[in-house]
């Protein structure tokens, strides 16, 4: 199992820092190359540049009251969710289909239904792996 991951091209996890202007302020965002590739695909599908898409994500998240003090983590989760939603068939793999054209409410509903049992198990008690921060660790 490990060979599949450890023998991958090391450039995939090489971090890269980009300076982006968000709400008029220049900030640096450091992500691994794999995440930048996924974010680039998301932006391109809606004919946006990375800075344009990041500005939209940031502003729309603020508009609905999200605390996005760790914007880089938010972006990593966005990239992982994009891949996960494609694997589930909720987002077409056809790069000509824009993200904006998709039925977000339906996709979010399907995603929530799939994740509900997992979240229930992981958060069911104070001693759960998610609550204790031991998710994925060996005893």
Helices and strands as residue ranges (DSSP letters): H 2-6, G 10-13, E 15-22, E 25-32, H 33-45, H 50-63, H 71-87, H 104-122, H 129-132
